[in-house]
Amino acid sequence: MFIKTTRAHGREYIKLVESYKENGKSRHRVLYNFGRADMIKQDESFLRIVRRLCEVAGLPSSDENFFENGGLGDCSEATMLNYGYLAYRKLWEDLGIQGCLEEIQHLTKVTYSLPNVAFLMAVQHLLEPRSKLSTYENQRKYFNMDESVLHQMYRALDKFSEQKEHIETGLFQYNYIRLNKTVDVVFYDVTTISFESVIADELRNFGFSKECKFNEVQVVLGMIIDSNGIPVGYELFPGNTFDGKTMVKALENIKKRFGINRVIIVADRGINSKMNLSLIKEANYGYIVASKIKGMSAKMQDRLLDPCGFVTLDEKNAEQGFRYKSIEYENIFTDENGKKHVLNENLVITYSPKRAKKDSADRVRLVEKAEKLLENPEKINALNKRGGKKYIDRIDPKKAETWKLAADKIEKDAKFDGFYGIQSSETNLSPIEIVDAYSMLWKIEESFRIMKSTLEIQPVFLWNEERIKGHFVVCFLAFLMERTMELLLANATDDDEVSASPEKIREALNSMQLAAVTTSDRKMLIKTKPTPLAKKIFKMLKLPTPANISTNDDLSQLYRDMVVRHPVQMSLL
């Protein structure tokens, strides 16, 4: 940071400017515009700032001779320090993460500060995602943060992997059981996390990628969140694990690790296998899942699609409105041991004109892809059944390269345009309650989007299995803080401006910068202007804001006792 003088229309203007890099090129960003040089010399408010700077620096000053005598004298170039991260430091304490990791450090006799290393890596994901090496190299940009050693960061990942379940359990006990919070509905879904590698092992493997990255190895991440979108727990699976195969482990987490006796699990159709639903019921839980209505019997499909029995939410606009009906359904199946199971369910079928339009457009695109494939039949065998191949059939099963457009499949799928099925074990819930609960599944889909885009948890650049698992623990802690911040902002006031996206929160906290300069062997900190949202975040968390100009000692003292420690008692350790 430096003072820059520019000329315009025959006058000099004074600006406080910061250098930064963009696309490999050096650029300047104006942090503050002091105004015309001839006028600021007569500006009393500006001169008061000058006098204060001189007082802090221990320099004599004279208003009339200040500029002529060289200003502050031998002043160093400024270093920009972020103090906005302290908002997450406050949540780190309030959520019990600090106390949880302190107890693990004590019980496992780790000699370095496990909480400090974890917080550095977590807050880096929140404010400016970097590799572990780059995080270590850039840690001094945070005001007054304790420094971490690189090899300790990697060793900490090993420890997080080892203590992952204890961390989850301890935080659940602290944030739910201690506060007598009930968790009656949880949302479960899975996604895939990629690696920039083609080397497979027991954890990293090739499989169906949610983002179509089939040339890279991956892991499968299954996550549980509560009705507020706050993550409760997660599990990692090998990259070739099918979505439905993850449910058993998720149930174990909910039952054993978190001690939740009764809960309704909301999930998409990837989890909807009859065996999974049976396991959920055997655990004394309920479920609300997307239904695979296209796979039901023809008799049942006719019953579902029959226009009789539908209820329209808006009778005045029946042709345009959303409508639904509910059917009592016996979901019968026989398991691998020959045992018969009967699941009594409510099957809710909905119809939306908007969805019908989308379904039709999606099918038209697939048909067009199928027609292009028929022009190049040699490509068809190499494709899986997804995409355009869905609407292609063999003319003669004995002849490998004879194909035709499957008109019957196209016609059959068209019947389902706009229809969507949801099945639930909760026969005491009304159809609208079931639809409303399922409609909240977007929260976990949004959670995966935030983890991948905002926190940038992929691609993963670690190769050791334990450190990969430790990396996801750090990401879980970062995500827990981020979603908590969003929830606090949403509940802080009815003002829409306070509710903010993860990107806006990051931008706000990164705007909270201190320009650190040294003059006459004394360090001074000049606060730059934060965004309005940044001010609201600090106010909401009851954090003090720095004075416009402070000494390093003054500001260190201001934040030294800003948090209250809440050690977490972890009965599993």
N, C-alpha and C positions, 0 to 999 in steps of 0.2 A: 504494500500500500504506500502511496506517495501523494504529494501535493502537485497538481498539474495546473499550469497557467495557459490559458488559451486566449486568442484575440478574435474579436468579432465586432464589426462596425466601428473600428478604431478604439475599442475599449478592451481591458484585460479582465478575464474572469478566473476565479480561483475555484478549483474542484479537488475533492478527495477521491482518488482513483485507485482501483485494485486491478492487478494483472491476473489473467487466468488463461487457460488453454482451451481451445475449442477446435476439434478436428485436427489437432496437431499444430494449430496456429496460435500465436500469442495475441490476445485481445485485451482491451481495457473496459472495465465496468465502473461507472460513476457511483460511488457510495454516498457522496453528499456534495451538493453544489452550494458553495459559500456565497456566490454572487459576484458582483463587480468589485474589483480590487479597491477602487477609490472609495466605495461606499462602505465596505466592511471595516475599513479603518476608523470610520465614524460610528459604527454600530456598537452601542453599549452592551447589548446581549452577547455579541461575539467577543468583545473585549473581556467580559466577565469570564467566558470560557478560557480565554488566553491566560487571564490571571490565575484561574484555578489550575490550569495545566502547569503553570510556573510554580505554584505553591506545592503541588504534588511532586514536581521534579526538584524542588528546592532551589529554584533559579530566581534571581531578582528580575523584575520587569518594570518597564515604564511604558505606559500606554502610547505616548507620543513618539517614543523612539523604538518601539518593539520591532517593527518590520525593518527599520533601517539597521538595527543591531543584529539582525540574523535570526529573529524569532526565538525558538527554543534552544538554539545552539546546536550542539552535537547530538542529534536525535537519530536513533537507529531506524531502519526500515521496519514497517509494521508486519507483524505476524498475525494472521486471522485465527481466532480460537472460537470454537463452537461451545456455547453454554446452554443451548436449547436441549441438548441431550439429557440435562438434569430432570426434565419432565419424565423421561423414561426411568431415570434413576429412582425417582419418587415412586413410580409404579412398581419397580423392581422390589422395593422395600415393602410397599403396601400389600402386594400380592403374596408376600412371604417367600419370594424366591431367594432373597439374600439369606434369610434365616435357614431355609431349607439346605442351601449349598454349604453354609457354615457348619451345619450339623454333619453333613456328609464328610466335609473336610476333617472335622474333628474325629469322627468315628473311623475313617479310613486312614487317618494320620498322613494326609497329604501335606507336604512341607511348604508349598506355595499357596497363594490366595486363589482358591478355586472360584469363589464368587466374582472376584475382579476380572479374571480371565474370561469367565463365561459372559459377564456383562459387556465387556469390550466387543466380543464377537457378535453378541446379540444386537447391541445398539448399532453396530456397523451395518448389519442387515437392514435395520430400520431406517437409517438415515442416508447411507451411501454404500450399497452392497459391493463388497470386494472379496478377493481371495483371502485366505488366512495370512499369507505372506504380506500382501498389500495392506491388510488390516494392521498387522504388526508395524509396518513401516510408516503408517500414517496416524498412529494412535496419539501423537503429540498435538494433533489439531483440536483435541477436546480439552477445554479449560479444567485444569486441576485434577485430571483423571490419573489414577495410579497406573504406572507403566507395567506392562506385561512382557515377559520374555517369550520369544518365538517357540522354543522347544517346550515351554510350559503350556502353550496353547495347544500344541499337538498332543501332549500327554493328557491334557484336560479332556480332549475328545474321547480318549480311551476310557477315562473315568466316567464321563457322562454316559457312554454306552453301557458300562457295567452297572451304573446306578439309575438307569432310565426309568424302570418301573417304580423305584422308590421315590424318585422326583415327582412323577405323576401322582402317586398315591399321597405323598406329603402335601402337595399343592391342592389336591382335591379335598383332603381333610381340612386344610386351613381355610379354603375359600368357599366350601359348601357345608361340610359337617359342622365346623366351628360356628358358623353363622346360621345354622339350622335351615339352610336353603334346600328346597326340595327339587329334585330333578325328575320330572315325570314324563318328559318327552325328550328323546335324543335323536339326532339326525346322523345317519351313517352313509358314507360314500367312499369310493376309492378313486385314485388317479395314478398316473405313472410319472416318474421322475427320471429324466434322462441323464446319461453320462456321455461325455465326448470321448467315447472309446468303443471298440468292437471286440474287446477282450471280455469274455464271459467267465463267471465263477459261480459259486453257490448262491450268492446274493444278487449280483448283477447278471442279468440274462436277457436274451431277446424274447419279446412277447408282443402282444397287441398293444400298441402305443395309442394313448388317448389323443396324441398330437401328431399321429402318423409319422413318427420318427423311427421307422422300422430298421434303419441302418445303424442304430446305436443301441447299446445295452441299456437296461433300465432297472429300476426297482418299482414295486407297487406299494403305494402308501394308502392305508385305510385310516380314516379319521372319524372320531366321534365329537360332535359339538352339541351344546345345549340349545334351548329355544331362543337364547339371546345371541347366538352365533359365537359364543366363547368356546374355545377348544377344551375338551375334557381329557382326551387321550388319543393315542394313535398307535399304529403298528406297521412295521415294515415287512414286506414279503418279497420273495424272489421275483424277478422281473417277468417270469413266465406264468405267474399265478393267475388263475381265472378269478374274476370279481367275486363270484358266489362262494369260492373256497375260503374267503377271508372272514366270513361271518362267525365261524366257530370261535376264532381267536378274539373277535370283537365281543362276543357274548361272555367269554371268560374274563375279559377286562372289566366289563360292566359289573358282573356278578361278584368276582373274587376280589379284584383290586380296588374297586370303588364302593363295593358293598351296597349297591342300589338294588333294593328288593323288588320294586315294581316300576316298570318303565315301558313306554310305547316307543318302538324303534321305527323311524321313518326312513325309507330308502327307495332307490329307483329300481327298475326292473332287473338290473344286473344281479341283485341280491335275491330276486324272487325265484327261488327253486323250492319245490315242495318240501325237500329235506330241511332247507334253511328255516322255512316257516314252522316246521314241526319242532326244530331245535329251539326256536324262539318261544314257542308255547310251552315246551318242556321246562324251560328256564323260568316259567311263570311270568313271562313278559308278553306284551302285545305288539302288534305290528300294523303299519300302514305302508303298503308298497304299491308301486305301479304294477298293473296287471297285464299279462301277455294275452290279450283278448284274441289276437289272430291265431293263437295256438290252441284255442278251446274248440270243443266239438261244434259241428255245423249247427246242431240243434240249439246249443247255448248261444252261439253267435246270432242266430235269427232272433232269439229272445232279447238279446242285448240291443240289437239295432232296430227292433220294432219301435216305431214312433209312439206307440201307446205307452202311457205311464210317465212320460217325461214332464218335469216341472220346469217352467220358464221363470227365471228370476225377474225379468221385466216383461210383464204381460202386454204392455202397450207396444212393445217392439219385439214381438215373439219371433219374427223372421230373422232378426238381427242379433237376438240376445243369446246368452249362455243358458243352457238347460241341462238337466240331469235327471237320473232316476236311480233307485236303489233296489237291489235284488238280493234276497237271501240265497246263499250259495254254499253247497257242501263240496269242499275241496277234498277229494278222496284220492289216496294213492297208497301203494304198497312199497315198503322200503326193501333194501337189499337182503334183509333177513326174512322176507315174506310176511312181515307184520303189516296189517292194514291200519291206516290212519285216516281219521275224518276230522277236518278242520271246518268248523262252522264260521262262516264269514259274511260280512256285508260287501257286496260287489257294487261299487258306484260307477256308473257309466256317465260320462259327460259329453256334451257336444258344444263346440264353439265354431261359429262361421269363420272367425279369423283363423283358427287352426285348420279348418277345412281348406281354406285358400292356400295356406302354407304347405299342407300335405300334398295338394294337387301340384303346386309348383315344384316341390321336391321330386315328385314322381316323374314329372315331365323332363326334368334334368337327367334323371337316371335312364329314362327311355332313350333320350338323345345320346347318352354315353353308350348304351347298349347297341344302338344302330351304328355308331362309329366302330364299335368292336366287331360287328358283323362284317364290316368292310375289310377288316384285317383279322380274320379268324385265327391266324397263327398266334395272336397275343392272348387269346381267351384262356387257354389251358394254364398259363402262368399266373392268372389272377385268382384271388380267393372269391368267395361268394358275395362279398360286399360290392357296393357300387353298381356299375352297369351290368355286371354279370348276373345280378339278381334276376333280371328279366330276359335271360337267354336260356334256351333249352336245346338239347341235342335232338336232331331230326331222327338219327339212327344210332342207338347206343353202341352198335358194333363198329361204327365209323367215327373215328376220333375227331375229325375236322368238319363235321356236318352240324350246323347250328341254325336256329331260327329264333325269332322274337317270341317270347312267351306271352301271347295276348291274353290267355286265361289268367295268368298271375297279375297282369296289369289291371284287368277288369275286377278281379277279386279285391286287390288292394284299394281300388277306387271306392269300394263300398264303405271303407273305414275312414274316409276323409273326414276330419273334424271330431272323430270320436276318441275318447281316452278312458281307460279303465283304471280304477284304484280299488284294491281289495284290502279289507281290514278285519282283524280278529275282534275289534272293539264294536260289538253289536249294540252296545248302549249309546254309541255316538251317532248323532244325526248325519245324514249325507253331507250337509254343508260343513259340519265340523271336521269330517274326514277330509273333504276337499281342501278346506283351509289349512289343516295340518300338513297335508302333502304339499300344498303350494309354497310352504315355507322351506322346502328342500333347497330352494335357490341359495339359502344362506351358506350351505356347505359348498355349493358350486362356486359361490363368490369367494369362499375361504381359499379354495384351491387357486383361484385366479390371483388373489392377493399374494399367496405364497410364491407363486411362479413369476408374477410380473413385478410386484412391488418389492418383495423381500428377495427375489431372484435366487431361490434355493436351487435352481438348476441353470445350466448343467453343473453337475458335481465334479470337482477336480481332485477328489481324494480317491485312493485306490485300496487302502487297507480297510477291511470290512468293519473293524471296530471303530475306526475313525469316521467312516461313512455314517455309521449309526450314531456316533457322537455328534456329527454335523446336524443330523435331524433333531436331536435333543435341543441344540442351540436354536434351530429354526422354530421349534415348538415354543420355546420360551419367548422368542421375539414375537411370534404370532400371537401368543397369549397377551403380551403387553399391548400390541397394536390394536387388537379387537377390544380390549378393555378401554383403551383410550377413545376409540370410536363410540363405545357404549356410554362412557362418562360424558362425552360431548353431547351426544344425542339426548341424554337425560338432564343435562345441566340447565336447560332453558327451553322455552317454546320457540325461541328465535331460530329460524331456519339457517341463519348464517353460521350458527355454532356447530351444527351437524356438518361433518367434513369427511371427505374421502381420505383413504390412506395417503394418496399422492399429495393432497392439500396439507395434511398433517406433517408429512415429511418436509414439504416446502416451507411451512411455517417454522418448524423447529430449526431448520437449516438457516433461516433468516436471522436467528438470534446469535449474532457474532460479536466478538470483542476484538478490537484492533490493539494488539499489544506492542508497545514501543518502549524502548529503554533510552533514558536521557540522564546524564550525570550519574550513571550506575544505579538508577532507580527505574523500576518497571511500572508503567502506567497502562491502564486498560480503558479504552474509549469504546463505548457501546454504540453499535450501528442501529439503524432504525428497524425494529422487527415488524412483521406483518400484524394486522389486527387479530388474526386467528391465534398467532403465537402469544399475544398478550392475554387472550381469553384462556388459553391452555394453562398458562402459569397462574392466572387468577383462580381458575377452577381447582387447581391442585394446591392452592394456597402457598405458592412458591414466591419468594421475593424477587423483584427484578433489580438488576444493578443500577447504580447511579450512572449518569452520563459519562462521568470520569471517575475512576477508582484506582487505588493502588492494588497490587496483587494480594497483599496481606489483608486489606479491607474486604476484598471480594471473597477470598478464601474463608475468612471468618464468617461472612454472611451465609455461605452455603454449608459450613461445616456441620451444623446441628439442625439441618433442615428436615431430616427424616427421623422417624421413630422406628426402632428395630422391633420386629415381631418374630422371635425365633419359632421355627416350626417343629413341633414334636412329632417325630415320624416313628410310629409304633412298629413299622416293618423292619426297621434297621436294628 
